[in-house]
Amino acid sequence: MKAITSEHDWKTLVSHLPANYEQLAIEHRLLNPQWPNLKVTSAEMLLRLILLHAGADLALRQTVAIVAESGGPHVTQVWLHQKMRRAQPYLGALVERMTSASEREASPELWAGYEMLGLDATTVSGPGAEGTDARIHATLRLHDLRVCEVHVTDASEGETLRRFGWMPGQLAIVDRGYSNAPGILHVVDQGADVLVRLNRGALPIYDDEDVLIDPLEWCRALSGHRVQERVVQIAHGEGRRRRVLRGKLIGVRLPEKEAQEARVRVRREQGPSVTAEQLEAAEYVMLFTTVPSSRLSASRCVEAYRLRWQIELQWKRWKSLCHFDRLPNYRDDTIRSWLTAKVLLGLLLERVGSAGMTSTASPLARQPWKMTAIVWPLIVAALLPMRLAHAAEHLPAIADRLDFLDGEIELAARQTTRFRKRYPAIVAETQP
């Protein structure tokens, strides 16, 4: 067949993958060089099928039809679906290697040597879904917006600091969803520190006499809008297993305009069940941290917490521009593979985009939205094995292949229906 592809852009993407991506596919049993008559013999082609399906938001049958008519292997949508069901560990291994600790740069000197990591999760749902289908959990290094660790889970797994590994010198900056003693102790046990928005119900705090502190009552005594702190402790476990961790409670009264906006958010989130105490608490920023005052003052901790918004902006960019929220189906296994493929493409987008920026002073470095909006369509174009100039002459063949694929599915469905009708008679015939 006459070559109709331009492989340079695709090869550029492949060059940013881990060097051992082919061997990893064999280790995860997605490929086996000893199997005879394989239609897909390389991880590169397997990844192209998977990433085209996820990145271009193409249906399985469209994906395999376009690849086949572009000179690639002739596989069915059922084959690709089965590969998607088993691909998540492999895709996760690629993501892990692209976000490994060895790639992390030195932390900015502005933050006393801390490597500042925002952590958050975002929910995604399939078409027509009434609830959440899956979650993506990730840590984001705040000074360069690079993803450091990613996990894709089903909807039943919530937010927890214990899902991630931590290193000395890191500072985890997280919201109320991670405000609990077991998670904080997990981070501290690995040598890192925590800066968390206080959840008064999930994280009780005590004074040195082990007397419970009411953070809201303490905040009422704050004067003006000056940031203040006090030494506190948190605890986990009972009796001889009880562990105590000292830290700081930090509080600041918001300016009236920000306080009003916070009260509006609380009313929207809580609805008719909102209480007067919740509305009053919205007037303050209350943080708990294990950061020593000798490294970061209370005011600097408040400034650091505000940087956490960057990870939420990353999710917004990925959802709005890269279609992370367009789940293709409802199967948990294929959803996780599809989302992990999207994350892998997001990491490739970062690598390709950052390769063209020699300075953090670049306008694109200061405005990640622009970089995402520019590079993502080029990523999708690189995944496509057929260029527009050749599309018209191949459309009839692609349409015929789609009809053929539909026929195979209909035949399989008819055979299954006939078998189900005959099954009781088959069972009766085999009974002694």
N, C-alpha and C positions, 0 to 999 in steps of 0.2 A: 504494500500500500504506500502511496505517496506520502511523505512526511508532511503533516499539516500542523505540527506543534512548534512552538518557540520555547525551548527548554531553559534558556538562560535565567529567567526570573525564578523558575522552580529550583534550579540548581543553587541559586542564591539563598533561598529559604533552607534548603537541605544543608548548606554549609554552616548554618547556625545551630544545627542539631548536635547532640552529643556525638562524639567520634565513634562510639561503639553502638550506635542505634541499630545496626544490622544484627549484631551479636545478641543484643537484648531481645530482639524479636524471636530469635531462636530459643533463648533461655526461657522466655515466657510461652513457648510452645505455640506461637502463632505461625511459625515457619519451621520446616524441617527439610534440610538439604537432601536427606536420604529418601524422602517420599518421591515416587516416580510420577511423571505426568502432571506436575503441578502447573496450574495456570498462572499463579502469582508466585514468583520465585525469589522476590527481593522485598526487604522491608521498605525500601523506597517506594515501590509501586503500591504496597499495602497501605503505607501512610498517605499516599496521594489519594487513594480511594476514600480513606477515612476522613482526611482533612478536607477534601472537596465536599463530601457529604455534610460535614459539620460547618465548615467555614463559609460555603456558598449557600447554606440552607437549602440544599437540594434533597429531594426525596431519594430513597435508595435506588429506585428503578431509573430515575433520571441520571443519577450518578454513574451507575454501571453502563447505561446506554451511551452516554457521552464519552466515557473512557474507552469503551469498545470501538466506537466509530472513529475515535482519534488514533487508532492503531494500538491501543492497549489490550489487556487480556479480556476475553469474553467470559464474564462471570454473571451470576444472577443476583437479584436483590436479596434472595434468601441466603446466598453465600455471604454477601456483605453483612447482612443482619446477624448471622451467626458469628462472624468475626467481631462485629461491634459488641456483641454480648460478652466476648472473652477478652476484649482489647484493653479494658480499663487498667489492669495492673501494669501492662506494658506502657501505655500512655502516661500513667502515673510515674513510672520509673524514669521516663524521659523528662517529665516536669521536675522531678526531684533532682536530677543531675543538672538541669539548667538553672536551678535555684539552690545549689549546694553551698555549704558554709565556706568552701574554699574560694568562692567568687565574691564574697562580701568585702567591700572596701573598708578603709578606716572610717570611724565615725567622725562627724564634723566637730571641730574644736569648740564650736559655740556651745556644745552641750556637755562640757566637762569630760570628754572622752566617751560618752555613751553612744552606742549604736541605737538610734531611735527606731522602734518598730511599732507600727500601728497594726492592730489585729481586728478583724471583723468578719462577719459572715453575711451572705446575701441569699435570699430565697429566689427560686425560679420555678415556674409552673409550665405545664404543657398546654397545648391549645384547648380552650374550653374548660380547663380545670377550674374547680371552685376553691381549691386550697393549694398548699405547697407540695411540689413533687420532689424537690431536692434542694440541697444547700451547698454553696461553695464557701469554704473557710480558708482564709489566707492571711499571712503576715506581709506587710508592705514596709520596706525600708523608706523612711519618710524623706530623707535628704535627696534621694534620686528616684523615688517612686518605683523601685524595683521589687518585684514579688520575691520573697525569700522562701516561703513554704506554702504549699497549697494542698488542701484535702477536699475531695468531693464526696459527700455522704447523702444518704437518703433523708427524707423529711423528719424522721423520728429522732435524729441525733442533733442535740442542741449545741449551743456555744460553750466552749470550755477552754481554759488555758492549758489544761492537761493534754490536749490533742497535739501540742507542739513541743519541739525540743528548744531549749534555751541555752545560752552561753554566757559566761562572765563578761561583764561590760555592756550587756544589752539592757535596754529599758523597754518593757512592754507597756504601751499606752492604749488603754482599752476602755470601753464604755460600761454602763451598768450591767449589761448581760453577763459580764465576766467578774462581777463583784461578789466573790465568795471565797471563804478561807481555804478550801482544798486547792483551788486553782492557783491562788496567790502563793501558797506554800510550795506548790509544784515548781513554780518559776524560781522562787528564792532558793530552793534546794539545789537548783542547777547553777546558782551563782549569779543570776540576773536580778533585776529590780522591776518593780511594778508601779505604775501610775494609773489609777482606776477611778472612774466616776463612782461615787458612793451610792450603793443601793441600800437604803436604810433597813429594809426588811430582810435582805439576804446576807448582809455583812454587819453583825453586831460589833460594836467597838467598846472598849473598856478603858478605865484609867488604871494607874499603877496599883490601886487598891482593889482591882478586879470588880469595880462598880460600873454597871452599864451606863454609857453616856448617851444622851439624846442629842444627836448632831444638830437637829433643827433648833432646839433650845439654845445650844451654844452659838449658832449662827445669829440668833436674834440679838445677841449682845455685840455683834460686830459693828464697828463704827464706820460710817461712810462707805467707801468702796475700796478700802485698803485690804490687801490680802493678809490673812492671819493664819497661824498654825498652832497646833498643840500636840504634844507627844501622847500617843494612844497605843493600844495593843489589840490584836485580834486573836481568836482562839479557835481550835478545831479539835474535836474528840471529847471524850469524857474520862474522868478518873485518871488512872495512871497513864492512859494514852493521850491525854490532853496536851496539845502543843500550843504554845503562846508565841506570837511574833509581834515585836515592837515596830511601830511606824509613826507616821504623822497624819493627822487630820488637818486638811487645808480647806479654808472657806473664804468666800468673797461674795459680797452683795452685788448683784448685777445693776447696772444703770437702769433707770426706769423704762427706757425704750426696749432694751433687751429683755428685761423682766416681763414686760407686757407680751412680747413675742413668745417668750417661754411659756407663759400662762395660756396663750392661744394654742400652742402645740399640745400642752397637757390636756386641755379641754377636747381637742380633736382626737387625741389618742385614747383618752379614758371615757369620753362620751358622757352620758347622763350620770354615770357612777362616780364622776370626779368629786373629790372631797375638798373642803376648805384647806386642810393640811397639805394636800398635794399641790394646790395652787400656791400656797405660801412657800413651800419648799422650792418651787420653780423659780423663785426670786434669787436663789443662791446657786453658786457652783460649789459643790462639796466633793472633795477628792480624798482618797487614801493613797499613801505612797510609802514605799520602803526606801526611797532615795534619801541618803544622808543630807542634812542641811549644808554640810561642808562641801558638797558637790553641786547641788542645785538648791537655790532658795525657794521659798514658797511661791514667790511671784514668778520665778522661772518655771516652776512646775505647772502653774496655771497656763503660761505661754506654751509650754510643751504639750499640754493636753489639747490645746486648740489646734495643734498640728495634726491631730488624729483625723480631722475632717478629710485629709487627703485620701485615705483609703476608701471612704464613702464616695468621694468624687471618682476614684478609679472604677468602682462598681457602676456608677452612673454612666461613665464613658463606655465601659464594656457593654452595658445593657443597651444603651441608646444607639451606639455606633457599630457595635460588633454583634448585636443580636444574641447576647448571652441568655436572654429570657425566652427564646423561641424553641422550646423543647419539642422534639419531633414526635414523641410518643409517650406512653405511660409506663413502660417497663423500667423497673429500677436499674437493671444491669445496663441496658443500652442508654438510659438517661445519664448514668455516671460516666460511661465511655464518651458520650457526646459532649458532656460538659468538660471532661478532662481534655478532650481534643480542642475545645474552644480555649481553655486555659493555655494549652500548648501553643495555639496560634497567637494568643495574647502575648506570651513570652517572646515568640518569634517577632511579633510586631515591635516589642520593646528593643530587641536586639538590632533589627533592621533600622529602626528609627534612630537609636542612639549611635549607630555606626556612622551616621551622617552629621552628627553634632560633635564638633571638636571642643566645645566650650559650654559650660553650664549657663553662660550668659546669652546663649542663642535664644531668639524669640520662641522657637519651638520648645526648648527646654523649660522656658518660663510658662508656656501655655500648652500643657499636654493634650488638651482637647484638639488643638490644631494638628499636632503630630498624629494622633489617633485617627482623626477625620481624613487626613491626607494618605496615611500609609495603609489603613485597613482595606480600602478598595483595591489598592495595588497588591496586597496580600491575596485577596480573593482572585484577582486576575491571574496571579502567578499560579494558583492552584488549578485553574482551568486548563485542560490539555488541548483545547481547540480555540483558535483565534477567530475573531469576527469575520475576517476576510474569507475564511473557509466554511463558515457556518451555513450559508445559504445552500451550497451544493450538497451538504451532508444532512440537511434537515429531513428530507424524505427517508433516508436510511435510518436516522435516529427514530423517526416516527414509527417506521416498520418494526424496529427492535423493541420499542415500547409496547406495541401491540402484541408482539411475540411474548414479551415478559408477562403482560397481563393475561395472555392465554395460558401460560404455564401456571400462574396462580389460580386461575379459574379451573383448570384441569385438576390441580391438586385438591382444590376445595370440593369439586364434584366427586373425586375418588374418596375423599375423607367422608363425605356425606353417605355415599353408597356403602362404605365399610361400616359406618355406624348403624345403618339400617340392617345390614347382614350380621352384625356382631352377635345378637341374641341367638340367631340360628346356628352360628359357628360354635358358640359355647354349648348349645344344646347337643350338637352333633358330637362334641368331644367328651361329653359326660358319659361315664360308664353305665 
